[in-house]
Amino acid sequence: MINFDFVSPTKIFFGKGRENEVGKVVSGYGFKRVLLVYGEGSIKKIGLYDKIIKELSSAGIFVAEVSGIRPNPVSTKVDEGVQIARKENIDLILAVGGGSVIDTAKAIACAFYYDGDSFDLNLWKVKPTKALPLGVVLTLSASGSELSDSCVIANDELGVKQGFNTDIVRPLFAIMNPELTCSVSKYQTGCGIVDIISHSLERYFSPSDHNDVADSFALVVMKETVRAGRIAIDNPNDYDARADLMLLGSYSHNGLTSLGKAKAMPIHKMEHALSAYDVAIAHGAGLSVLMPAWMEAAYKSDVKKFADFARVVFNKKCDDDEECAKLGITSLRNYFREIGMPITLGELNLTKDDIPQIVDNMTDNGTHVIGPTSIKPLTKEEIIRMFNSIL
């Protein structure tokens, strides 16, 4: 186990009706002027927007807004939010939504104190050192951004989707009512389940000297996500399943499942290239296609660990490690199909003609491997073969 620093400062207000306390929570921290960040209208359809505005107004809190945040959030919305935050002298960013909304809020919070192009943060041209405080009202179990240190934003002009990591973007608080996720569609629920699994799977398969405690955490998160995911897909109003997924999403991406390990996220790196190439590709959908494919390319690098994944997450009973490793990969792909997720690039409306450009984008024209610190670094040629195998 390597040396590490760990912080998870976000205070969670969890349970039914907790969104009704948003005014009390915000005013309790002493904030007076809030920038409300939200998506493309779903919070208005379920009545959450009116509730949030009422509670903040009743607490005497000024509210400005930036809305229309899309899946695969874009830097132009970050720029819009920064301008409004500066004009209105905002002292708290409040994200109401899922990962795209939260990541946009994080980028606004950091770019507020930076005079250059906000996307410089995501291009790693500058490291943020200060950010506005951030709060969250969570409406989707998926990204774990409500507890994470990561912020992923796309730039359509550059055709790039990339993240940066810093503890200063970890939210101050997160209001988490699982009931708010019951209206999420089956497809978006499935995308969230895939994202939760991927966050722990990539950490689990990051190199380590032995089966660290973090690996056990990761296996449990994945096993419980598979279980709760099945229930939520079949019965969207099952509160306990929705509650489990909400917590699993948060703790899959706050660093707990990679404590003492050097984290590698090669599948996420590849998916970011897919959804930057075509913004219509949902992040979870891209991951559901790529995750089993990456596992097939990587499992021989640590057969025992892949076998343990199959035994714990999918309860496979087999003595031969290689047989078990292969069964685990097949089981994961079948599970994604079971919950309505795509498993081929064709289902993402990509063709063989799209592959060269996508792979060039993700490898900088073949000059970089994907996952240089992972158990199986992938070259441009290896990725092309992988992609061709999942058309």
N, C-alpha and C positions, 0 to 999 in steps of 0.2 A: 504494500500500500504506500503510495507516494504522499508527501506532505500536501496539505491543502488548507485553504481558507473557505469557510462556509458561512453564509448569512442568508436568513430568510425572514426579513423584518415585517412582512405584510400581516396586518391584523385582519383576521377573517371574521365577518359577521354572517354566520351560516344558519339557514333554516327558512321555514315558511314565513312569508310576509316581511322578511328583513329589509326589503327595498323601501318599505314604509318608514324606515328610520333614517333614510338618506339625509334629510335635512338636519336631524339631530346629530348624526355622525359628522357631517361636514362642519356644522357650527361648533361642535365639540372640540374640533381641532383648531378653531379660531379663524377659519377661512371665510372671506366675505364676497369674493368675486370668482365665479366659476366659469370655465369654458367647458360646455357640454359637447362631447364628441360622440357621434352615433352613426349608424349605417344608412341603409337605403329605404327605411320606412317600417321595418317589422316591429320596432318598439312602439310605433304609433298604432299599428293594427291590434296589438295585444293590450293596449291601454297603459303601457308602462311609461311612455313619454309624458302623458298628462299627469300621471302619479308623481314622477320625478320633479316636474316643474312645480306642481302644487306644493310638494314637501319642501323644496328649496325656497320657494317664494314665501311660504309660511314661516320659515326660519330667518327671513330677511336677507337672503343671499341673492346677489345679482347674478344673472345667467346670460352668457353669450353662447352662441352655438356654431359648430361646424358639422355639417351632415353630409350624407351621400357617400360615406366611406364604403368602398366596394370590397369584395373578396380580392385577395392579392392587392393590398392597399398601395396607393400610388403617391409619389413624392409631391405632386401638385397639391394634394389635399393637406399635406404637412405644411407646405408654404402658406396656404390659405389660413390654416389654423394659427400659425406663428404670427401672421399679420394681425389677426383678430385679437390674439392674446396680448400682443404688445399695445394695440390701440386701446383695449379695454382694461389694461392694468390687472390682468388675471393673476390670482394667487394660487389656484388649484385647477388642474385638468381633471375632469371627470369623464371617464370612458364608460359608456353604457352599450354593451354589446359583447362580441367575441374577440378572437385574436386579432383580426384585421383592424378593428376599432381600437383595441388596446395598444397595438403596435404603432398605429398612427398617433395616438395620444402620447406615447413614449417619445416618438420622434419630435413631436411638437414641443414637449417638455424640455428636451435637450437643445433643439435648434433655437429656442427662445433666447438662449444666451450665446448664440453663435451668429456672427455677422455674414458668414459666407453662405454658399449653397447648402441647404439642409441635407442634400444627399451625400455631401462630403463625409458625413458621419458613417453612412452605410458603405461608402467606398474606402473607409479606413484612412482617409486623408487627414483626419483630425480626430482626436480622442476626446469625447465629452468629459468635462470636469464638473459640471453643474447642471441641474435640471429643476424645473418646477415640480412641486409635489404632485403626485398622481393618485387618484382613487378610481375604483372600478365597481360597476354594477354588472355582474356577469350574466349573460344570456345564452351562452353556448359552451358546452363541455368539449374541449378540443385542444387548443393550442397550449394551455397552461401559462399563457402570457401574464395572467393575473398574479402569478408568483415568481415568474422567471426574470432573468437578467437580459433577455434577448429582445431585439427589435428588428423585424424583417420588413423591408419596404421595397417596392418596385419603382423603377424609373422607365417609363414607356419609351421616352426618346432615346435612351441608351440601350434599351432592350435588356436591362439588368435587374435582377431581383436578388438582394443580398442583405444580410443582417450584421448587426454589431452587438456586442455584449458588454454590459457594465452594470454593476450593482446599483448605480444611482437611478436606474429606471425601474427598479423593483417598486411596485405600488405601495403606498402608505397603508392602504386598506382595500379590502375586497368584500363587497356585499354579495353573498352567494345564496340565492333561493333556487333550489332545483326545480321548483314549479315553473319557473320562467323558461325552462328548456323543454317543457312538455309539448309546446306548439312547434318545435323545430321539426322540419320534414324528415322523413325516413332517410333520404339521401344525405342531408346535412348531418343527421345523427351518425350515419355510417362514416362520413368523412371525419367526424370528430373522433370516433372510436379508433379509426386507423391512425390518426395523428397521435393519440395518446399512446397506442402501442408502439409506434415508431420512436417516440421520444425515449422510452425505456429500452426498446430493443437495440437501438444504436448505441446507447450507453452500455448495455449489457455486453454487447459484442466488441466494445472497445478493449484494447489490449490490457491485460493485467497479469501479474505473476501467479496468482492463484484465484480461487473463487472468493472474491472479496465480499464483505457484508453488503456492499452496494449491489452486487450481482443478485443476492437473495432478495433485496428490496425490489429490484427490477423485475425479477421473475414473478413475484407476487402481484405487482402492479399489472403486468401483462395478463396473468391468469385471471385476475379479478375483472379486468377490462373485458376480456372475452366473455366471461360469465354475465356480467351486468349488461354488456352490449347486446347480447342475444335477447335478454328480457326487454330492454328498452326498444329494440327494433320491433318485437312482437307486440308489446304493450306500451305505447308511448307515454301513457299516463301513470306508469308504475313509479311512484315517488321514490321508493328505496333504490331502485335501479338508477334513476336519474341522479339521486344524491350520491350514490357510489361513483358514477361516472364523473360527476363534478369534482369530487375529491381526488379521484385517480388522475384526472387531467392536470390538476394543480400540482400534485406531488410527483408526477412523471417528469415535470420540466422545471422544478425548482432547484435541482442539483442533488437531491437526495439519492437518486439512483446512479450517481456517478461519483460519490464520495471516495476520495483516495485514488481516483483513476484519471488518466489523461483522456478526456472525452474526444471522440471522433464521430462526426455526423455525415458520412459520405452519401447516404440515401437522401437526406435533406438537401445536400449540395446539388445532387442531380435533379431533384424535383424542382428546385428553384429555377433551374435552367428551363425545365418544361413549361412552368407557368409564367415565366418571363417571355418565352417564345409565343405562348398563346394564353392570354389572361383569362380565357374562358375555362381553363383547366383548374378545377378546384384542387387546393393543396393536398387534401386527404385522398382525392381520387388519384393524383399522380403518385402519391406514396403507396397506395394499394397495388399499383402496377409494378412499381420499382422494388418494393421491399422483398418479395419472394425471389425476384430475379437476382438481386444483389446477394441474397443468401445462397442461391445456387452457385454463384461465382466465388463465394467466400468460404463456404463451409469446410472445405478441406484444410483450411488454415488453422482450424481449431475444432476438429470433429467432435471431441468430447463435450465441448461447450454447447455446440449445436444440438447434440443428443440430449443434454440436460434441459435445454429449452423445450424440446418435444415432450420430455417426460413430465416436466412440471406444468407447462402452460397448457398442453393438450392431453396430459395423462396417458402418454404412450407407454406401453409395456413391451419393451424389447431389450434384449441383452446386447446385441451388436450395435456399437455406437454409430457406425456409418449408416446402417439401416434406419436407426432411430433419427439421425440428423435429417435424412431425406424425408422421413415421414413427417417431421416437424415442419419442413418447408411446404410440403403438400398440404398439410393441415391448415397452415396459415393462409395459403392461397384459396383453399376451399372455404375457409371461414369468411374471407373477404367477399367471395362470391355469394355466400349464404346471406350476408347482410346487405347485399345489393351494390357492392362496389365493383368497379372495373378491374380486370386483371390483364388486359392487353393494351398496347399503345393504340391499336385500331379503335378501341372503345373511347379513346380520348380524341378521336378524329385526326390522329397523326398517321402518316404513311411513311414508307421507306424513303421517299424523297425528302422528308423533313429531318431525317436522322443526322445527316452530315452537318447541317447548320447548327442543330441543337448541341451536338457533341463538340463542335468547334467552340461554341459559346461557353460551354461549361469547362473546357480544358484549355481555354485561351489558345485556340488553334493547335492543340496537341502539345503545348509546351508545359502543361502541368498534368499531374496525375490527380485522380479523385481519391481523397482519403489517404494522404501520404502517411498519416500516423495511425491508420486503421489496421485491422488484421490482414486486409487484402487491398493494397493500393491498386487502382485500376487505371490503365493507360487508355488513350483515345481508341486504340484498336480493340481493346477488350470491351470497352463500353459499346462500341458499334456492334460487336458480336452479340453482346447482351441485348441490346435494343432490337436487333433483327430477330432474336429468338422469342421476343414477346410481342411481335406485330399481330 
